[in-house]
């Protein structure tokens, strides 16, 4: 299997939605732009967000198995995908890509 690098590319925060709808919580997300993780054998890297993993796992596993070319040429690099976690208040966008 191939290793897959996961890089935090963007973090967006919707303070208006947070103040209107979210109950106060501590440590909602510890990730920072530029953080990188390596998935070995398609497994969740240590310290990676469980919720975000639920979204990107199928893409990471497909890339680890040598696949790619998601959605018929969606990405310039067919061995990659740009994905976001499903947190509606502070979505994090990840680049997942096969590394040799």
KEBA-891998 format. One line per 2 residues: number of its first residue (from 1); their letters; for each residue y, x, z of C-alpha. Coordinates in Angstrom, 2 decimals. Example, Ala and Ser with C-alpha at 12.3 -4.5 7.8 and 13.67 -1.06 7.14 Angstrom:
BEGIN
1 = AS = -4.50/12.30/7.80 ~ -1.06/13.67/7.14
END
This chain:
BEGIN
1 = XX = 0.00/0.00/0.00 ~ 3.58/1.04/-0.57
3 = XX = 6.19/1.38/2.14 ~ 9.15/-0.98/2.00
5 = XX = 12.63/-0.13/3.24 ~ 14.69/-2.92/4.78
7 = XX = 18.45/-2.28/4.94 ~ 21.08/-4.48/6.57
9 = XX = 23.72/-4.94/3.86 ~ 25.99/-7.64/5.31
11 = XX = 26.49/-9.69/8.46 ~ 28.59/-12.84/8.27
13 = XX = 29.82/-14.76/11.31 ~ 31.04/-18.34/11.12
15 = XX = 33.08/-18.61/14.31 ~ 34.24/-22.14/13.50
17 = XX = 30.64/-23.38/13.33 ~ 29.68/-21.40/16.42
19 = XX = 32.49/-22.90/18.51 ~ 31.78/-26.43/17.30
21 = XX = 27.97/-26.54/17.38 ~ 26.30/-23.61/19.13
23 = XX = 25.55/-23.38/22.82 ~ 26.74/-20.03/24.18
25 = XX = 24.03/-17.39/23.90 ~ 23.93/-13.69/24.65
27 = XX = 22.70/-11.07/22.20 ~ 22.24/-13.40/19.24
29 = XX = 21.78/-10.47/16.88 ~ 21.69/-6.76/17.60
31 = XX = 21.62/-5.64/13.96 ~ 24.43/-3.65/12.37
33 = XX = 25.36/-3.08/8.74 ~ 23.52/0.02/7.56
35 = XX = 20.57/-0.33/9.94 ~ 17.32/0.52/8.16
37 = XX = 13.71/-0.20/8.95 ~ 10.50/0.87/7.22
39 = XX = 7.63/-1.57/6.82 ~ 4.31/0.25/6.66
41 = XX = 1.35/-1.63/5.16 ~ 3.46/-4.79/4.98
43 = XX = 3.85/-5.00/8.76 ~ 6.95/-5.96/10.73
45 = XX = 8.78/-2.81/11.82 ~ 9.23/-2.22/15.54
47 = XX = 12.49/-3.70/16.78 ~ 13.00/-5.93/13.76
49 = XX = 14.22/-9.50/14.37 ~ 11.32/-12.00/14.50
51 = XX = 13.37/-14.78/12.90 ~ 14.53/-12.61/10.00
53 = XX = 10.99/-11.31/9.51 ~ 9.80/-14.88/8.97
55 = XX = 12.10/-15.12/5.95 ~ 11.54/-11.71/4.35
57 = XX = 7.85/-11.15/5.18 ~ 6.43/-12.66/1.94
59 = XX = 8.70/-10.45/-0.18 ~ 7.93/-7.33/1.86
61 = XX = 4.19/-7.96/1.57 ~ 4.41/-8.54/-2.19
63 = XX = 6.37/-5.31/-2.65 ~ 3.94/-3.42/-0.40
65 = XX = 1.10/-4.58/-2.65 ~ 2.91/-3.20/-5.70
67 = XX = 4.38/-6.47/-6.91 ~ 7.96/-7.38/-7.63
69 = XX = 10.00/-8.86/-10.46 ~ 10.78/-11.91/-8.35
71 = XX = 12.09/-14.96/-10.19 ~ 11.77/-13.38/-13.66
73 = XX = 14.25/-10.55/-13.46 ~ 16.50/-11.71/-10.63
75 = XX = 17.15/-8.15/-9.41 ~ 18.25/-5.15/-11.48
77 = XX = 15.58/-3.17/-9.62 ~ 12.45/-5.29/-10.00
79 = XX = 10.90/-3.60/-6.96 ~ 13.53/-5.07/-4.64
81 = XX = 14.98/-8.32/-3.30 ~ 18.23/-9.35/-1.59
83 = XX = 17.47/-11.84/1.19 ~ 19.20/-13.42/4.16
85 = XX = 17.90/-14.63/7.49 ~ 18.13/-18.32/8.23
87 = XX = 20.70/-18.15/11.05 ~ 23.36/-20.63/9.92
89 = XX = 25.93/-19.22/12.36 ~ 25.59/-15.48/11.62
91 = XX = 23.39/-14.83/8.58 ~ 22.30/-11.25/7.97
93 = XX = 21.67/-10.11/4.40 ~ 18.93/-7.54/3.76
95 = XX = 17.99/-5.38/0.79 ~ 14.23/-4.90/0.73
97 = XX = 12.94/-2.28/-1.67 ~ 9.79/-0.34/-2.38
99 = XX = 9.95/3.34/-1.54 ~ 7.56/6.02/-2.69
END
